[in-house]
């Protein structure tokens, strides 16, 4: 068994951006984003000068990935599950960044804000420092991510209750492609 303090279980679903537009509710999702204290502080997040539909229009295929992250019962707990989740989602994003590197027909989106810099340059009113590494948030493009993964991956989201941490947290990403064949390498 791994000596890492967490275990990940990957779920994937090959689909099309058009199919994912069943979960497209830009006005509703932007309302949720406006309640976030980080609203407008990341270039990955709203407001954007384009719509999610316009952004995704060049792509014909999509691979939805979710990693269910749980504690490893064989390793003593020294970190919160939230800290573990942030590490796991960065590793997922980095794996996908390397996968799409040099492939012009692919793009990666993630759930949640971009994590590439310790502090996003948008807070200082400056342009994105690393546009090639910036990952737009799926929510920021108008998608109901929790509905999407529950219906497409049969993966329920779990939330803290009565001060208890959930049994699992889920990191989500989407790889979109103009030619879908390459996505099969991730299946
Ligand atoms: S790469 Fe850095 S500057 Fe650009 S969106 Fe991400 S955190 Fe912000």
Boltz pocket constraint, residues with backbone or C-beta under 6 A from the ligand:
constraints:
  - pocket:
      binder: B
      contacts: [[A, 42], [A, 43], [A, 44], [A, 114], [A, 115], [A, 116], [A, 117], [A, 118], [A, 119], [A, 120], [A, 121], [A, 122], [A, 127], [A, 128], [A, 129], [A, 130], [A, 131], [A, 133], [A, 134], [A, 135]]
      max_distance: 6.0
